[in-house]
Amino acid sequence: MLTDFITLSKQRAFIARVVQDLPEADLLTVPAGRKNNIAWNFAHIVTIQQVLTYALSRQPLNLPEHYVANYSRDTSPADWTAPPDMARLFDELAALPAQTAADYDAGHFANFKPITTSTGILIASVEEAIAFNNFHEGVHTGIILSIKRELSQS
């Protein structure tokens, strides 16, 4: 197993600890001047990890179809018809790193399609995608912490 999966699991556990005790109203509040809330960021990291590994390897995602439409780049809670199921997101946040590691070990990502990210970073292999995902989740963890701090000050 790649050490990046260990990092991913630890990062996900940290994110869960940070938000687990927040009331749902806080998870769904979009602070003034922001486009998204904690719930969107939470769902976004789950979605993008699946896109970077599974979709780019031409494999089905381990998520409902609406996740990509609701939680990808350039989406926001303003577009939702219903808020995310937070209990399900917590389950996915915890379970998907191990599932992805098992699928990696089983060779499911052999048909990876290289991409260049919106930030201009070339991702040429699934290993690079997994490493990039950890960076991406770190960025969104910072955003989650920032929103949480804003909410506690209001």
Secondary structure, 3 states (H helix, E strand, C coil): CCHHHHHHHHHHHHHHHHHCCCCHHHHHCCCCCCCCCHHHHHHHHHHHHHHHHCHHHCCCCCCCCHHHHHHCCCCCHHHCCCCCCHHHHHHHHHHHHHHHHHHHHCCCCCCCCCEECCCCCEECCHHHHHHHHHHHHHHHHHHHHHHHHHHHHC
